Amino acid sequence: MSNRFTNHPAAVNETYFEHMGVAFSFGSRMLLGSLGCFVHGLFPWMCLTKGSDTVRSLHHRMVTHRVTKPAPSPEIIAAE
């Protein structure tokens, strides 16, 4: 059961609590970006780029600067 809490964070070189902090950081940024989109929907002259800026920033943090552990190489099974 503990593997469920540690496998994914370990795959991205983080501890459980580091991963929790990063996830909370992303979630709060997404929440603010979504609120900006709602404000923009009601008042089109406000928050003109908040949603797209948030998406771009989070993509940069998550994908462009992602550090993952290399996948383990598959075992070679010798043919008999």
MDAnalysis code that builds the backbone (N, CA, C; Angstrom):
import MDAnalysis as mda
import numpy as np

u = mda.Universe.empty(240, n_residues=80, atom_resindex=np.repeat(np.arange(80), 3), trajectory=True)
u.add_TopologyAttr("name", ["N", "CA", "C"] * 80)
u.add_TopologyAttr("resid", np.arange(1, 81))
u.add_TopologyAttr("resname", ["MET", "SER", "ASN", "ARG", "PHE", "THR", "ASN", "HIS", "PRO", "ALA", "ALA", "VAL", "ASN", "GLU", "THR", "TYR", "PHE", "GLU", "HIS", "MET", "GLY", "VAL", "ALA", "PHE", "SER", "PHE", "GLY", "SER", "ARG", "MET", "LEU", "LEU", "GLY", "SER", "LEU", "GLY", "CYS", "PHE", "VAL", "HIS", "GLY", "LEU", "PHE", "PRO", "TRP", "MET", "CYS", "LEU", "THR", "LYS", "GLY", "SER", "ASP", "THR", "VAL", "ARG", "SER", "LEU", "HIS", "HIS", "ARG", "MET", "VAL", "THR", "HIS", "ARG", "VAL", "THR", "LYS", "PRO", "ALA", "PRO", "SER", "PRO", "GLU", "ILE", "ILE", "ALA", "ALA", "GLU"])
u.atoms.positions = np.array([
    [0.821, -1.201, 0.000],
    [0.000, 0.000, 0.000],
    [0.865, 1.265, 0.000],
    [1.962, 1.244, 0.722],
    [2.799, 2.444, 0.768],
    [3.394, 2.775, -0.599],
    [3.542, 1.769, -1.473],
    [4.065, 2.029, -2.814],
    [3.181, 3.001, -3.582],
    [1.885, 2.969, -3.314],
    [0.963, 3.874, -4.003],
    [1.283, 5.327, -3.661],
    [1.838, 5.557, -2.485],
    [2.159, 6.911, -2.051],
    [3.560, 7.347, -2.470],
    [4.409, 6.405, -2.836],
    [5.804, 6.766, -3.103],
    [6.278, 6.493, -4.524],
    [5.628, 5.603, -5.242],
    [6.112, 5.262, -6.590],
    [6.152, 6.452, -7.529],
    [5.041, 7.143, -7.675],
    [5.013, 8.279, -8.612],
    [5.934, 9.412, -8.158],
    [5.888, 9.847, -6.899],
    [6.833, 10.895, -6.506],
    [8.285, 10.501, -6.763],
    [8.630, 9.245, -6.495],
    [10.000, 8.789, -6.737],
    [10.340, 8.839, -8.224],
    [9.356, 8.586, -9.076],
    [9.603, 8.606, -10.526],
    [9.943, 9.999, -11.029],
    [9.531, 11.027, -10.296],
    [9.853, 12.399, -10.688],
    [10.849, 13.023, -9.712],
    [11.617, 12.154, -9.059],
    [12.705, 12.561, -8.154],
    [12.241, 13.461, -7.015],
    [11.113, 13.124, -6.394],
    [10.606, 13.886, -5.268],
    [10.199, 12.928, -4.162],
    [10.227, 13.439, -2.932],
    [9.662, 12.674, -1.822],
    [8.148, 12.875, -1.856],
    [7.446, 12.139, -1.019],
    [5.995, 12.279, -0.939],
    [5.611, 13.724, -0.605],
    [6.276, 14.307, 0.396],
    [5.921, 15.656, 0.830],
    [6.368, 16.728, -0.168],
    [7.493, 16.515, -0.840],
    [7.893, 17.445, -1.897],
    [6.852, 17.431, -3.013],
    [6.415, 16.233, -3.382],
    [5.435, 16.088, -4.443],
    [4.104, 16.725, -4.041],
    [3.741, 16.564, -2.781],
    [2.509, 17.185, -2.282],
    [2.600, 18.704, -2.424],
    [3.733, 19.267, -2.054],
    [3.911, 20.711, -2.163],
    [3.822, 21.194, -3.598],
    [4.456, 20.460, -4.508],
    [4.409, 20.833, -5.932],
    [2.976, 20.727, -6.451],
    [2.283, 19.654, -6.087],
    [0.902, 19.471, -6.543],
    [0.001, 20.577, -6.004],
    [0.173, 20.938, -4.729],
    [-0.617, 22.028, -4.154],
    [-0.295, 23.350, -4.846],
    [0.968, 23.550, -5.188],
    [1.370, 24.766, -5.887],
    [0.693, 24.842, -7.254],
    [0.713, 23.730, -7.988],
    [0.062, 23.689, -9.294],
    [-1.434, 23.902, -9.151],
    [-2.037, 23.251, -8.171],
    [-3.478, 23.377, -7.971],
    [-3.894, 24.801, -7.659],
    [-3.119, 25.477, -6.810],
    [-3.471, 26.858, -6.465],
    [-3.297, 27.775, -7.665],
    [-2.251, 27.537, -8.468],
    [-2.061, 28.353, -9.680],
    [-3.199, 28.113, -10.670],
    [-3.646, 26.851, -10.808],
    [-4.756, 26.555, -11.711],
    [-6.046, 27.194, -11.209],
    [-6.239, 27.186, -9.896],
    [-7.433, 27.806, -9.323],
    [-7.456, 29.308, -9.626],
    [-6.327, 29.980, -9.426],
    [-6.255, 31.414, -9.724],
    [-6.462, 31.687, -11.213],
    [-5.867, 30.830, -12.057],
    [-6.053, 30.988, -13.502],
    [-7.504, 30.803, -13.906],
    [-8.182, 29.830, -13.293],
    [-9.591, 29.600, -13.631],
    [-10.464, 30.754, -13.152],
    [-10.144, 31.312, -11.988],
    [-10.896, 32.472, -11.517],
    [-10.709, 33.657, -12.471],
    [-9.485, 33.808, -12.975],
    [-9.238, 34.851, -13.969],
    [-10.072, 34.642, -15.220],
    [-10.238, 33.394, -15.632],
    [-11.066, 33.100, -16.811],
    [-12.531, 33.445, -16.558],
    [-13.026, 33.134, -15.351],
    [-14.411, 33.477, -15.025],
    [-14.613, 34.996, -14.992],
    [-13.645, 35.702, -14.410],
    [-13.722, 37.160, -14.389],
    [-13.717, 37.688, -15.821],
    [-12.850, 37.157, -16.653],
    [-12.776, 37.584, -18.054],
    [-14.094, 37.312, -18.774],
    [-14.725, 36.178, -18.466],
    [-16.013, 35.879, -19.099],
    [-17.078, 36.909, -18.763],
    [-17.076, 37.372, -17.527],
    [-18.059, 38.373, -17.104],
    [-17.688, 39.782, -17.542],
    [-16.399, 40.091, -17.483],
    [-15.888, 41.421, -17.805],
    [-14.748, 41.270, -18.822],
    [-15.074, 41.241, -20.107],
    [-14.090, 40.915, -21.152],
    [-12.849, 41.804, -21.189],
    [-12.892, 42.956, -20.592],
    [-11.739, 43.857, -20.590],
    [-10.773, 43.545, -19.447],
    [-11.142, 42.627, -18.559],
    [-10.289, 42.285, -17.416],
    [-9.646, 40.913, -17.627],
    [-8.520, 40.708, -17.002],
    [-7.816, 39.405, -17.007],
    [-7.691, 38.854, -18.426],
    [-7.212, 39.684, -19.331],
    [-7.173, 39.320, -20.748],
    [-6.342, 38.070, -21.026],
    [-5.242, 37.885, -20.311],
    [-4.361, 36.751, -20.623],
    [-4.101, 35.858, -19.408],
    [-4.853, 36.023, -18.328],
    [-4.586, 35.264, -17.092],
    [-4.650, 33.757, -17.335],
    [-5.670, 33.283, -18.016],
    [-5.802, 31.847, -18.269],
    [-4.666, 31.294, -19.116],
    [-4.394, 31.925, -20.243],
    [-3.343, 31.419, -21.126],
    [-1.964, 31.584, -20.503],
    [-1.751, 32.662, -19.757],
    [-0.463, 32.829, -19.062],
    [-0.256, 31.719, -18.035],
    [-1.323, 31.367, -17.328],
    [-1.236, 30.309, -16.318],
    [-0.911, 28.966, -16.971],
    [-1.607, 28.649, -18.045],
    [-1.366, 27.383, -18.749],
    [0.068, 27.325, -19.265],
    [0.517, 28.397, -19.874],
    [1.880, 28.451, -20.426],
    [2.927, 28.279, -19.315],
    [2.726, 28.965, -18.208],
    [3.663, 28.899, -17.091],
    [3.716, 27.493, -16.486],
    [2.546, 26.903, -16.285],
    [2.516, 25.559, -15.690],
    [3.082, 24.519, -16.651],
    [2.817, 24.672, -17.933],
    [3.393, 23.751, -18.921],
    [4.919, 23.842, -18.878],
    [5.421, 25.057, -18.795],
    [6.870, 25.251, -18.736],
    [7.452, 24.557, -17.501],
    [6.802, 24.728, -16.352],
    [7.284, 24.100, -15.120],
    [7.183, 22.585, -15.172],
    [6.082, 22.060, -15.701],
    [5.844, 20.620, -15.629],
    [6.541, 19.846, -16.737],
    [6.490, 20.334, -17.942],
    [6.989, 19.554, -19.073],
    [8.410, 19.942, -19.460],
    [8.667, 21.213, -19.595],
    [9.963, 21.664, -20.068],
    [11.064, 21.397, -19.054],
    [10.775, 21.537, -17.783],
    [11.792, 21.358, -16.750],
    [11.598, 20.096, -15.923],
    [10.903, 19.133, -16.477],
    [10.659, 17.881, -15.763],
    [11.953, 17.086, -15.667],
    [12.197, 16.549, -14.493],
    [13.338, 15.658, -14.289],
    [12.771, 14.329, -13.838],
    [12.975, 13.326, -14.645],
    [12.475, 12.003, -14.282],
    [13.629, 11.028, -14.216],
    [13.396, 9.991, -13.469],
    [14.400, 8.934, -13.419],
    [14.305, 8.145, -14.718],
    [15.436, 7.691, -15.239],
    [15.366, 6.874, -16.459],
    [14.637, 5.573, -16.170],
    [13.898, 5.124, -17.164],
    [13.169, 3.868, -17.021],
    [14.164, 2.726, -16.880],
    [13.851, 1.772, -16.012],
    [14.761, 0.636, -15.877],
    [14.820, -0.136, -17.186],
    [16.015, -0.565, -17.537],
    [16.152, -1.309, -18.786],
    [15.540, -2.694, -18.617],
    [14.832, -3.150, -19.643],
    [14.190, -4.462, -19.548],
    [15.243, -5.564, -19.457],
    [14.913, -6.555, -18.704],
    [15.838, -7.692, -18.565],
    [15.848, -8.480, -19.861],
    [17.008, -8.863, -20.233],
    [17.143, -9.657, -21.461],
    [17.082, -11.123, -21.069],
    [16.112, -11.782, -21.617],
    [15.929, -13.190, -21.302],
    [16.673, -14.000, -22.368],
    [17.605, -14.771, -21.898],
    [18.396, -15.574, -22.833],
    [17.572, -16.718, -23.389],
    [17.641, -16.868, -24.699],
    [16.928, -17.973, -25.342],
    [17.708, -19.250, -25.125],
    [16.988, -20.270, -24.777],
    [17.671, -21.539, -24.524],
    [17.722, -22.402, -25.742],
])
